[in-house]
Amino acid sequence: MQQQLVEAIHTLYHHADPQVKRQTSAQLENWQQSESAWSLSDSILHDPSSSMEAQYFCAQTLRTKVQRDFEELPASAAEALRASLLNLLIRFATGATAVRTQLCLAIAAMAAHIPSRQWGEGGIVVWLAESLSKQAQDVALPCMLELLTVIPEALGSYRPAVRPERRRSMQQEIVASAPHALQVLASCLNHKGAPSVAGPVLHAFAAWLKLSAGAGLDGADLAGHPLTKAAMEGLTSVDTFEDASDAVCELVMCTSVRGEPEQQMMPLVQLLVPAVMSLRPRFQAAAQQAQSQGGSEDDVEAVKGMARLFAELGESYVGLLAQASPDATQPVEALLDVAAYPDQAISAISFNFWHHLMRRLTLPEHSAHVRRDVEIITSHSQDPAANTRSVEMQRRLDVFTPAFQRLVTVVAHNVQYPPDHHEWHQDEVQDFKQARYAIAEALEDAAEVLGWQRTLGLLLAPLQQLATAFDWRVAEASLYCVRCIHKTALPAAEPLLLSLFGSLPSMPTNAGAGSLPYTVANLIGTYSDWLARTLKRGTQPSQGHGQSQGQLLVPQLLQLLMQFLEHTEASGAAASAIRNICHSCGRYLASSYLEGLMQLYQKVQGQGAAAPIGTQKLAERDVLAITEAVTSLVASLQGDSQASATQALLEPILGPLQGLLQQPHQNGAGPGQQVPGAGQQDNLEYIGALVDRLSTVFKRTTNASLAATNLAHCWPLLVTVLTQYSSNDRIAEKTGRAIKQALQSSKTASAAMLPQVVETVAQQFQQSRQPCMLYIASELLKAYGADQQFQAPLGQLFSTLVVQALQGLQQLSGYDNNPDMADDTFLLISRGVRYSPGVVYNPHMLPIIVDAAMIGVLVQHRDACCSILSVLRRLHNINDPDSEVRVSHQQEQQLRAVMLQKDPLLVRILLGGALGALPKSRVDDIAAVFYDMLYVYRGEAYPWIVAALAAIPNQAATDADKHSFLKSAQDLASGIDNRWDIETALDDLSEVCRRNRHSEEAAVRSLLPPELYQASMPQ
C-alpha cells in the first residue's frame, strides 16, 4: 500500500497527461479522508528514502487529518501522535521548509483539540519549550519560532474541527498561555549566532498580541518587556521594520477599548506614542522624495507601515485626541501628512481616522469623554440654562477646523488626473476610480465638521485661478469634489452654487476637455434635488429673485446636458442627469419645458437598439433613462394633458413594435429574427428594447386610471409578443415585467381586464412554462386577492399555475436544475398566503404545497431556498401581522390538520438542512421556521424535535451536544419566548455536526429520507 501511495504521488506531480493527474488527485483526496491515511503518512515521513513530494504530501495530509478528523483516533493515540509529530518536526527542522510548516500546523491543530491541562502546567507553549530545549539551537530555534507563530493563528481560526464549547474554552487558554509565549519569545532573542531571529520573534509576538487582544497582560509589564523594546528598536532597522511595525500596531490596539486608552495600559501608551511619532520626519522625507518624482529611500511597504502606525495610533486613541488638548496636535498633523501623500493607496490609510474623529466631534454620544467633561462643567456652572455641552463641542470643533481645512485641500488635489493618465492600463483606471470614491467619503466627513459654506469655498478656490489659463484637469477635480458633498444641507438658491452652475454652460467642454463633460453631467444630476428646492423657493411670493434665477438656470443646464448626449464619454452621465432633473423638478418644468424634452424623446427613440449595428450614438440604457425622464415629466401633468402626452410617449414605441411583429418569415426564421450584419438592425434586440421602453412608461405612470387605459391599449400587442416569442426567455421575461409594471401602476383600475389577463397568463404558462407568468399572477393576487368577486378566477389561476409549475419540481434535482421556477412558484404561494389565503388554505392545494416545500427546501440556490422557507414560516405563523386578509376558522382548521400530519417529517428535513445538507448561512432561516412552529403548536411540536434529535447518532452529536437546542425548544413549547436562544442553540448544534465530513454525513443521513439524502449530499 505504501509503494502504491508513493507511485500515486509521483504521478500527481510528474505525469504528462492532465487527465491522469486529475484522476490521481481525486483518488488521493479520497484516500486522505480514510483512517489508513494516519499510519501511512506517518510511515512515509519517517522513511528517509521518501521523496520530497511524498514528504510534503504526507505532512499536508497529517495536518488536514489533525484539523478535521482528530476524533477518528482513540484517546490513547493522541500522546503517540504528539510524540511522532514532534520527532518529525525535529528531523525536518533544517530540511524542507514547506514540510516543517505543515508539521508545525499539525501540532498547532492538536492544541485546539487537546485541553491545556493535558499538556501540563503552562499548556502547549511550556511543553514545547521543554521538549525542544533538549535539542541543538539550530534545531530548536527555527521550530520554536514557527510553532509560536502558527499556534495563535490556528487557535484563532475555525479550521480545527472542535465543538463550540471547546472553542469557547480555547479563549481562556489563550489568555493563560500568552505570558508563557511572550517569555519564550523573549528568551529566543538572547540566542547568539542567530542574527535573523528578531524578525520572526516580532512576527510571532504580533500574532500572540492579536489573538489575546491584550487580555491578561499588564500595561506596565508590557512597557518594560524585552519584546516591546525589540519592537521599538526594530522600527529603526530596515531588516525588521515590517515585523516591528506589525507588533507595535498590535501593542497599540491592545491598549485601547472603543477608541479610548485603558487606564491600566497608560504606561505602555506613554511609551508607544513618542516611538511612533519619532517616525514622522522619516515619513515626511519619503513624501517629499515621492512628490518630486525622485523616488524614496524607503520602499513602498515601509511607507505603508509608517502610515499604518500613525493611523492605528489615531484610531485607537481618537477619543483622547478628540478632547482637543495640546498633546493631540502631533498625531493629527502626522495623519495630515499621510493624507497628503501622493500615492493614493497610502493617503487613504488615514481616512478611517478622520471619519472616527468627525463622529466624535459631531456626535458626542460616541465619546464618553465629552459626556464626562460636560457633566463636570455643568456641575460648576453659574448659569443652569447655559448649554455647556454645545460650548465644549464648539471649542473642540474650533481646534480641529484648521486640520479638516487642510485635509480638504490635500485630498482635493489628489483627485486630479495626472498628465499621463491617457497612458493608463484598465486596472490603473479602476484603481484611480476606487481612490476617488475613498476621497469622496473623506470630503463628506470633512464637510460635517467644517459646514457646507467653508467646505464649498475651499473646493471652489482652484476654479478662481483658471481665469487666465484654463486647465480641464483642475476644473474637473474641483467639480468632482463639489459633487462629493451634495448630501450636506446646502440651502436653496445658495449664491456660491448658483454662480457655479451658472458658469457651467460657458466652461470649455470641447474634445480636448478630457473627462470634464462627464463630471459636469454627473454634478448636475447629483444636485437635482437642490435645483428642485431652488425652483420651489422661487415659487414663493417673497422669493421672486430665486424664482427667476432657478427658471433661467435649469433650462440652460438641460440644454448643456442635451449637448453632452453627443459626447461619447459623457452621454450616459448626461442621460442620467436629465432623468434626475425630471424626477426632482418635474412639477416645475412640465408646463414650460415638456415640448423641448418631448422632441428629445422622439429623437432618441431611433438610438440604442433601434440604430443599425455600428452606428449607435446612445446606448440603450441611456435611451431608457431619457424615456424615464420624460415619462416622469408627463406624470406631473393633469387631466387630458397627461393622457394626450402619454399617448405621444407610446406611439414611437408601439408603431415600430407592431411593424417588427408583422414582418414575414425569412428563410425559416421567426418574425423579426433575421441575422443582422454590419449596418443592419438587430431586430430581436430591438423588440426587447421596445418592450423595456414600454415597461418604463408603465412604471412611471402614476395615474392608476391612465395606467389601466394604457394597458388595455397595449394588451393585444403584448399578447402577440408573448405568443410569437414564447421560446425566447429574454423577450418573454421583459414582456412579463412590462405587464407586471402596468398592473402595479394601475392597481385595481384594470379590473375590467382581469378575465383577459387571467386567461392569457394561464395559456402562456401552459405552453411555455415561462416563470414571468408566475410573477404576473403574483401581482394579480396582490391587487385583487382580497376582493370576493375575483376569488374564483384567481383561485383557478393560482391552482393551475402552481400545479403545473410543481410538475417539473417533483424531485430535488428539479429544484436544483430550475431554481428560478422554484423561486417564482413559492413567491407566488407566499403572495397567495398574504393577500388571498383562500387560494392556499384549501384541502386540494395545501397538501401539494407542503409536500413540494419539504422536497425543495433543501435546494442549494439561495433565493429559491429562502422563498420556500418563507412559505413554511407563513404556513406556521397563521396570524402573521403582515397578512392583508384574516384567515377564517375553517381555513385555520384545514391548515392545522395538514401541518400536524406533515410536520414530524418536516422537522427532520429542516434539521438535516441545518446540520449539513444546506449551507451554514441558511441555519438562522431554518431556526425561524422552528420558532414559528413551536410558538404555534407548543407541546404538540416538541415531541417532533425530541424524536428528530434522538435519531442523530453519537458519532455526529452526543446528548450533551443536543441539550442546548432541546432545552430552548422545550422552553419555547412551554411558553417562554426565546427566539435568540433557539437560533444560537441551533447554530451551535450545526457547528458540532459540521465539524468534519464524517459527522456531517452521519447527522444528515440519520435525518433525511434516503432519496433526499442521496440528492442533497455531494457524493
N, C-alpha and C positions, 0 to 999 in steps of 0.2 A: 504493500500500500504506500509506503514512504517513497519508493522509487517511482511509482506511478504519479504521485503528487509532484515530485521533483520534475519529472518529464512534462507534466501539465504546465507547471510554472515556466519552464523553459519555452514551451510552445507559446504561452501567453506573451512572452517578451520578444521572442525571436522568429516566430513563424512568418512566412512571407504572405500568406493568404489572409486577408482581413476577416473573411467569413469564418475561417478556422479559429482565429483569435477570439472572435465574438462568441462562438460556441464554447470554447475553452473557458472564457471569462464567466459565462453563465454557469458552467459546471463547477468552477471553483467557488463562485458565490454560494451555490447550494451547499457545497462541502463546508464552507466556513460556518454555516448555520447548524452543522451536525455536531454531536458531542465528541466525535472522534477528532475534531479539529484541535481540541485542547492538547491531547497527548502527542499527536503528530507534529504540531507546530513546535512544541517544546523539544521534541526529539531532534528535529532538523536544526533548530537553533543551537543545540548542544553539539551538533556534529561539525567538527572543524573542517570537514571536506565539502560542506554545502556551499553553493554559490551565493554571491551577494544578493541576486534577485530572490532566491529562495529564502534567504535570511530576512530580507526586508518584508517579503510577503507574509512569512510566518509571524514576524514580530507585529505586523499590522493586524493579522488575524487574532493574535493573543490580546492585543489592545481592544479590538472590537468585541471579543468574547467577554473580557472582563467588564467592559462597559455595559453590554446589553444582556449577556447570558450568564452572569455570575451565579444565578440561582440554580443553574444546572449542576453545579458542583456540590457534593456533600459537604457538610460543615467541617468535617475533619480534613478536607483537601485544601482549605484556604491557607493554612500555615505552610503547607508544602509548596503551593503555588507562589506564595510570597517569597519563600526562600529561593525557589528556582528563578523567579524574575530578578531577584537581587543578584544572584550569581551570574545570570546572563548579562545584566547591566554592567557588572564589574568586568566581565570578559570583553564587552564591546565598548568599554569606556574610552579606549584610544583607537577604536576601529571605525566602522562606518557610522557617521553621524546620524544618518536617517534611521538606522536600526536602533541606535541608542535612544533617539527621541521617541520612537514607538514604544520601547520598553519603559521609558520614564512615564509616558502617558498611561500605560497599563498599570504601573504601580500607583500612580495618582488616582486612577479609577478605583483601585482597591480601597483607597482611603474613603471614597464615597460609600462603599458597601460595608466596610468593617468599622464599627464604632470605635471611638478614640480609646476607650478603656481597654480594648483588646490589643492595642498596640503598646500598652504600658504607659507609665507616667510621662506626660508630655506629648502623648499621641504619636502620630506618624513622623513628625519632624524630629523628635528626640530619638525615636527608634532608628531612623535613617542615619542620623548623625553618629549614633553609637556604632551602628553596623559598618559604616564607611570609614570610621576613624581608624579601623584596623588596616586599611589599605594605604598604599603609597599615595603621595599627594597628587601625582599626575593621573591617578585613577579616581581618587575620592573627590577631588575638587570639581572637575567638569560634571561628574554625575550629580553631586550635591547641588550645584548651581542650577543645572537644568531641572532637577526634581523640584527645587524650591520655586522655580518659575512656573512649571506646569501644574503643580498641586493646587495653587489657588485658582488657576484657570479651570481646572477640572471640577473643583468643589463649587465653583460659581456657575457652572453650566448645567444644562439639562441632558447632557449626553449619557451620563451614567443612569442606568435603569433602576432607580430606587423608589420606594414608596414615599408618599407625601410626608408622613410623619418623620421618616428618616431624613428627608431633605430639610425639614424644619430643624431637626436636631443638629444637622450639619452646621447651621448658622452659629449655634452656641459653641461647637467645637472649633470653628474658625476663629472666633474671638479668643478662645482659650489658647489656641496654637500660635496666634500672631506674635506674642512676645518671644516665644521659643524660636520662631522662624527668624525674627529680626536678630536675635542673639547669635544664631548660627551664621547668618549672613555677615554680621559684623566680624565674626571670627575668620570668615573667608577673606576679608580684606587684609588680614595680617599675614597671609601666606606669602612667603618670599619666593622669588623666582617665577612669579606669575604676573607679568606686567599688564596683561589684558583682562585681569579679573574685575576691575572696577565697573566696567560697562555691564557685564552680566549680573553682578551683585546689585547694581542700581536698578536694573530691569526687574529682577526678582523682588526687590524692595518695593517698587511701584505696584507690582502685582498683588502683594500682600496688603498694602495700604488700600488699594482699590477694593479688594474683597472684603476687608474688615471694616472699611469706611471709618477707621479710627476708633472703633468701639473697643473698649478695654485698654486703650493706650492713653497715657498721661501726657499732657502738653509739655510739662517741664522735663519729663524724661525724654520725650522725643526731641526737644530742643537741644539737649546735651548728648544725644545718641550719636555714636560714630557714623551710622548710616546717613543721618541728616547732615553731618559735617561733610561726608563724602559727596553727598548730593550738591551741597553748596559749592564745594571745590570743583566738582565736575562741570559746573556751569562755565568755568573759565577755560576748560580744555576742549579742543576740537574733537578729540577722540571719544570723549564721554558726554558731550553736550546733549545729545539726543536722549540718552538714557537718564541723565541727570535732570533734564527738563521735565521728562515724564514723572520722575519721582517727586520733584518739587511741586508739580501740579497736583499730584495726589496728596501731598502734605497739605497744600492749601485747602483742598476740598475737605480733608479730614478736620480742619479747624473751624468749619462754619456749618451752620444749620439755617436753611432758608434765607441765605444772604446776610446772616449776622454771625460774627465770630463768637465762638463759645468762650465763656469766661475762663474755664479751666485750661483752655488752649492758648490763652494770651501770651505766655512765654514763647511759644512757638511762632505765633503771629508776629511778635516783635522781632523775631529773627528772620522770618521769611520776607517781610515787606522790604527791608533795606537790601536784602540779597537780590531780589527780583528787580528792584528799581535801579540797582547798580548796572544793569544791562542796558539801560536806556541810551547812554552815549554810543554804545556799540550798535544799537538798532538805528539810531539817527545817522550814524556814519554809513551804514548799509543803505539806508533810504536815500541819502544824498548821492551815493555812487550809482544806485539804480536810477535815480531821477536824471542824472547826467548821461545815462546810457553807457556809462563806462564799466558797468558790471560791479560786482560786490565781492569783497574778500570772503564774506560769509556766503555759504551756499544757500539755496532757497530753503532747504529744510531747516537750517539753523535759524534763519529769519522767521520762518513759520513758528519754530519752537519759542523764540522770544516773544512773538506776538501772542502766542497761546498763553504764555506765562502771564503777560500783562492782562489779558482778557480774563483768565481764570482768577487772578487776584481781584480784579474789579468786580466780577460777577459774585464771587464768594463773599466779598465784604461790601456789596453795594449798599446795604442798609446803613453801614457805618459811614461810607462815603457820602450818602445822601444827607447826612446831618450837616454837610457844608462847613466842616471845620477846616482850618488852615492845612491840616495834615492830608486832606483829600486832594489837594492841588496836584501833587506829583503823579499819583496813579492815573488821574483823569487826563493829565497832559500826555502821559505815555500812551494812553489809548487814543488820543487825538493823533499822535504820531503814527500809530497803527492805521487809523482810518485814512490818513493822508498818504500811505504807502502806495507807490504807483502800480504795483501788482494787485489787481482787484481781488484775487483769491486771498491774499494776505490782509488787505484792507477790510474785507468782510468779517474777519475773525473778531473784530471789535463790535460788530453791530448788535450782538445779543446783549452786551453790557449796556449799550445806550438805550436799548428797549427796557431793560430792567430798571435803569436809573430813571427813565421817563415815568414809569409806573410808580416808582417810589415818590417822585416829585409831584405827580398829578393825582395819584390815587393813594392817599395816605393810609387807607385801610390795609395796604400791603406793607406798611412799615410800623413795627412795634415801637421804634424809637420816636416817631412823630407822635404817636399816641401818648407815650410816657412824657415826652417833653411838653406837650400841650397840657397834660394834666398838671404838671409842676407849675407851668406858667399860670394856668387858670387858678390854682390854689393860692397864688400870691397876688392875683390881680386886684387892683383897687376899683376897677370898673367891671362888675359882674356881666354887663352886657357886651363887653368887648369881645370881638371874635378873635381870640388869641390863636386859635388854630390857623385861621387864614393869615394872620400876621407871620406866624412861623413858616407856613408854606411859602408865602411870598418872599420871605428872606432867602429861603433856600433856592427858590426859582431865580431870584436876582443873582445869587452867587454863581449858579450854573449857566446863566444865559450866555455869557461870552463863550463858554465851551461849546454849547449847542450851535451858536452862530458860526464858530469856526468849523464845526462838524458839517454844517450845511455847505459852507464854502468849499471844503476839500472834497467831499463826496460828490458834489455837483460837478466839479471839474473832472472827476473820474468817469462820468457817463459819456464824456465827449469821445467821438470816434477818432482814433489816431489817423495820421495821414496815410498810412499804408493799409488801411482796413480793406481796401479793394483787393488785396492780395491774400486775404484770409482763406483758409480752408473752411469747410462747412462746420467742423467741430469747433473751430475758433469763433465762428459767428455765434454758434449756440452758447459757448462759454460766455461771450460778451453779453448776450441777452440775459443769461442767468445772473450775471453780475449786476446788471441793471435792475433786475427785479429785486435783488437784495438791497441795492441802494435806494430804491423806491420806498421800501419799508423803513429804512433808516430816516429818510426825509419825513415820512409820516410821523415817526416818533419825535423828531426834532420840532415839527410844527405843533405838536401837542404841548411842548414846553414853551416855545417862543411865541405861539399865536400866529394866526394866518397873515397878519399885516407885516410883521417883521420878517417872517419866512418868505413871503411873496416878494418883498423888497430885495432880499438877498438873492433870490433866484432870478429876478429880472435885471439885476445890476449888469450882468455881462451884455445884455442886449443894448444898453445905452452906449457901449463902447464900439458898436458896429456902425455908427453913423458915417464914419469916414471910409472904412474898409470892411465890407460885409464878408463874413466867414460863415458859411452854412453850418459847419460843424459846431461852432459856438452857439449859434441861434438854435440849432436842433437840440443841443444838450440843455439849454435853458428852458425851452418849451417842454421837453420831456420831464424835467424836474417840476415844472409848474403843474403838469398833468398829475404827477405823483401825489400832490397834496389836495386833490379835489374833494376828498372826504372831510377836510377841515370846514368848520362852519363859516363859510365865506358869505358875507351879506349880499343881497341882491343889489344890482347896479353899482357894485364896488368900482370906484373910479380907476384903480390900477388895472383891474381886469377888463373894464370897458375899453381902456386905452390899448391894452394888449390885443384884445380880439379885434378892435378896430384897425389895428396895424397889420393884421394877418393878410388881408387881400392884397396889400401893397408889398408884401415881403417877397423877395425873389425866390420863386419856386420852379425855375426852369429845369432843363435837362441836367444842368450841372449842379443842382442843389442836393444831390445825394438823397438821403433819407428824410430830408426836411418836409416834403409834401406828406409823406406817410405820418410823420409825427404831428404835423399841423392838423391833419384829418382826425387823428386819434385824440388830440387835445380838444377839438371842437366837440367830438362825440362824447367825451368824458364829462364835459361841462354842460351837457344838455339840460340837466336839472337846474343848474344855476341860470342858464339862459331863460328857462321857463319861469323861474322866480323873478327874474328881471322884467320879463314881459308882464307877469302878474302884477308886480309892483306898479308898473306904468299904467295899468288899467284903473288904479285907484284915483279918485278925483284930485287928491292933493299931490299926486306924483306924476304930473303930466310930463315933466322933463325925462323921467325914467322911461315913460312910455315911448316918447319919440326916439330916444337912444336905442331902446330894445327893438322897436319896429324897424329902425333903419339898419341895425346891426345884423339881425338874424337873416334877412334876405341876402345880404352881402355874403354871409358865411355859407348859406345854401348854394349861392352861385359859385363860390370858390370850390365847394365840395363837388359840384357837378363838373367843374373843370378837372378836378382830380380823378374823376371816373375814367378819364382818358389816359391817366398815368399808370403804367404797368404795375409799379410797386405800391402805389397809394390807392388803387381802385377799391380794394377790399376794405381798407380803413374808411375811405370816403363813403362807401355804401352803408357800412355800419353806422357811421356818424349821422348820415341822413335819416336812417331808421331811428336812432336815439332821439334826434331832434323832433321828429314827427311824433314819437311816443310822448315826449315830455311837453312839447309846445303845441301839440295838435289843436287844442281848443282855441289857441290864439292865432293859428295860421290858417285854419280850414277855410275861413270865409275869403281871405285875401290871396292866398298863395296856392290854392288847390289846382288852378288851371295850369300853372307852370310845372308843378310836380306831376300832374296827370300827363302832360306832354313827355316828361322824363320817363314816366311809367310806360307809355306807349312805345317810346324809343327803345328801352332796354328789353322789351319783350322779344325783340329779334336777336338778342345776345344770349350768352350762355349756351345751353344745349341747342337753341334754335339756330345758331350760326353754323355754317359749314365747318367741318373739321379743319383746323389750322388757321381759322380766321377769327376765333373768339377774342373779343376785346374785354369782355367781362366774364368772370367765372359764374357758374350757375348759382352758387351760394350768394353772390353779390346781387344777382337778379332777384333772388328770393328776399334779400334784405330791402331792396327798393320796393318790391311788392308789399312787404310787411309795412314799410314806412307809409306808403300812400293809402293802404287799407286802414291804418290807424288814423290817418288824417280824415278819411271818409267817415270813420266811425264817430267823429266829433260833430258831424252834420246832423241835422234834424229833419224828420218827416220825409217828404218827397225828394228833397235834395239828396238825402243819404241813399234812397232807393235808386234814383237815377245814376248817381255816381257809382254805386256798387255794380249796376248793370254795365257801366262803362269799364269797370275793372274786369268783369267776367268775359266780355266779348273777345278781347285779344287772346284769351286762354281757350275758350270753348270753340271758337272758329277753327284755329289750327288743329285742335284735338279731334274735332269731328272730321276734318279733312284727312288726317292721317288714318283714322279708323275706316274711312271709306275707300282707301287705296286698294286696288285689286291685288290678288296674289301674284307674286313674281317668282317664277322658277320654283314653285312649290313652297315658297316661304309664306309665312302668315302675313297679315296686313301690317304694313309699315316695318317689315323685318328684312328689307334688303341689306346686304352687307355694304357699309359705306366705304368709299375710298377718299383719297385726298381731295379736299374742296367740296365733298358731299356732306349731307346732314346725316347724323346718326339718329334714325327715326325712333328706335327703341329708347335711346337715351332721352330723346325729345319728348316722347309720350310720358315717360316717368317724370320729367321735369315739369311738364304742363300739369300733371296731377299734383305735384308738390306745390306749384303756384296756386292751384285751386284750393288746396288744403290750407295754405297760408291765408287766403281771402276768407275762408270759412272760420279759421281760428281767430282772426282779428275783427270779425263782425260781432259787435256787442248787442245789437238789437235782435232779440230772440225771434220775433215775428219775421223780420227780414231774413234772418238766417234760415228759417224754415222755408220761406219762399225761394231762396237761392237753392236749397237742397232739392226742392220739388222741380225747379227748373233744370238742374244739372243731373237729376237722377237717371233719366234714360241713358245719358252718355256714360255715367259711371257704371251702370249695369253692363253696357256694351264693352267697356274696358275690362271689367271682371270676366265677362264671358269669353272674349277673344284672347285674353292673356291669363287665363286661369292657371296655366302651367308655368308662367313666369313669376317666380316667387317675389322678385324685386318689385315688379309693377303691381302685383296683387297686394303686396304689403303697403305700398304707397296709396293705392286706391282705398284700401281698408282704413288707413289713417285719415284720409280725406273725409270719408263718411263719418268716422268717429268724431272728427273735429266739428263737422256740421251738426251732428247730434248734440254735442256738448254745447255749442253756441245757441242752438235753437231750444234747448231744454224741453219743455213739454209742448212747445208751439208746433212741433211737427207731428202731433198725434194723428192727424189725418193720413199721414203717410205710413203709419205703423204697419198696417197689413202688407203693403208692398215691401217694406224693408224686411219684415219677418220672413216673408215668402222667399225673397231673393237670398237672404243670408242662409236659410236652410238649404235651398237648392245649390248654392255655390259651395257650401261646405261639403255637401254630399258628393259633389262632382270633383272638387279639387283638394279637399282637406287642408285648405289654407288656414293657418292659425289666426290670421287677421279677422276672420269671420267671428271668432270667439270674442275678441275684444269689442267688436261692434255690438254683439249680443250683450256684453257686459254694460255697455253704455245705455242700451235699451232698458236693462233691468234697473239701472240707477235712476233713469228719468221716469219710468212708468211702472216700476215694480210695486209701488205702494197703492196704485190705483186698481180697484177691484175690477173695473170693466176690461182691463187688459190682462188679468191674471191668466185666463185660459190660453190666449195665443202665446203669451210669454212663457207660460209653463210648458206648452207643447214645444216651443222653440228650444227652451233650456234642455228638456229631456232628450230631444232629438240630437242636439249638438253634443251633449255630454256623453250619451251612449255611443254615438258614432266615434267620438274622439277616443273614448276608452277602449274601443275595439282594437285599436293598434297599441294599446298600453296594458296588455293582459299579463305581461311578464316584465321583470325589472329591466331586462335588456331593451325592451321597447322604450322605457323612460330614458335610459342612457343614450339610446340612439336618436331619440327625438325629444330632447329636453324642452325645446320651445313649445311644442304641442302640449307637453305635460304642464309647463308653467302657465300657459294661457288657459288651459282647461281648469286648473284649480283656482286661478284668479277669477274665472267666471263663476265657479262654485262659491267662492268667498263672497263675490258680489251678490250672488243669489241669497246667501245666508243673511247678509246685511240689509238688503233692500227688498227682498221678496222671499221670505223664509218658506212660504207655501210651496215654492217650486222645488225646494230641497227636502223639507221635512214631510215626506210622504212615504208610505210603505214601499212604493216602487223604486224611488231614486236613492233613498238613504242607504240600503244595503250595498247597492252598486258603488256609491261614492266611498263608503267606508272601506270596502274591500279593495278598491283601487288605491286608496290612500295607504293602506297597510302594505301593499306591494311597492308602491312608488316612493314611499318616504325614505327609502334607502338609496335613492338616486344620487349620484355624485355631483350633479350640476347644482350649483349653489342656489340660483334663483328658483329652479323647479322644486328643490327640496324645501326651501323656505316657504314657498306657496302652499305646499302640501301640509307642512307643519302649521301654517296659519289657519288652514281649513280645520285641522284637527283641534286647534285651540278653540275656534269658534263653535265647533260641534260640542265641545265640553262646556264652554262658558256661554250658556244659552242666554243669559241675562246681560250680555256684553253691552255697556252703555253706548258703544259706537254703533250698535244696530239701529237702523232707522225705523224698523217696524217691530212691534212687540209680538212675541210668539204666543200662539194660543195654547190653552191647556191640552187640547188634543194633540197638537204638534209636539209639545213637550213630552207627552207620554210616549208617542211614537219614537221620538229620538232616544228617550231613556231606554226603551225596550231593545233598540238596536245596539246602543253603546254598551249596555250591560252584557250583551251576548258577545260583542266583538272585543271589548277592552282587555280581557285577560291575555289574548294573543297579541293585541296591540302593545301592551306593556312590555312583553318580551321583545318584540321587534324594535320598539323605541330604545329599550335598554341595550339591545345588541348594537344599534346605531351609535349610541353614546359611548359604548365601551370599545369600539373599534371599526365597525362597518361604515361609519361616516367620518369625515374629517373632524378633528378636535374642535374646530370653530363652530360646529353645529350643537355642541353639548348644551350651551345655555338656552338655545331654542327648544331643545328636547325637554330640558328642565321646566320650561314654561308650560309645556303640554302636561307634564306630570303635576305641576302645581294646580292647573285648572281642573284636571281630572280628580285629584284628591280633594280639592276645595269643594267641588260639586257633589261627588259621590261618597266622600268621607270614609266611613267604616266599610262600605262595600268595596272600595277600591284598594284599601290597604292589604287585604289578603292577596291580591294580584301581585303587588310589589314583593310581598314575602315569598310567594311561590317562585317568582322570576329570580330573585336573589338566591334562593336555595338551589336553583339549577346550576349556578356558576360553580365550577369545581375549585377546590383549594389551590390548585396549580395557578389559577388566574387571580383569585382573591379569597383570602381567608375570612372567617366570620368577623374578625376584628376589622378587616378592611371594609366590610359591608356595613358595619354597625352605624356609622355616622349617617349614611343615606337612609338606612332603615329607621333610625331614630327620628330624622327630620320628616320622613313620610308619616310616621306614627303621630308625631306632634300635629302635623297639618290635618291628618284624618280626625284627630280629636278636637279640632277647632282652633289650634294655635297657628296664627297666620305668620309663616316664616319663609317667605319666598327666597330671601337671600340665603337662608340656611340650606334649603334644598338644592339651590344652584351650586353652592360651594361644595356640598357633600357629593353631588353627582360629578362635579369636576374632579374631586379627589379620587373617587372610585374609578373614573375614566383614566386618570393618570396611573393608577395602580395597574389596571388591566392592559394599558398601552405600553407598559414599561419595556416589554420586548415582544418579539413576534410570536413566541410560543404562548405566552399568557394571553395576548390579544386574540389569537386564533381560538384558544380554548374557551375563552369567555363568549366570543361571538358564536362559535359552534354550539355551545350549550343552550343558547337562547333562540336562535333563528331556526325556522323550518329548513330542512336540508336544501330545498330548491333555492330559497333566498340566500342561504349561506354560500352556496356554490356561485351564485350570481353576484354577490356583493363583495366577496373577499378575493383579492388577487391571488392567483394560483402560482 
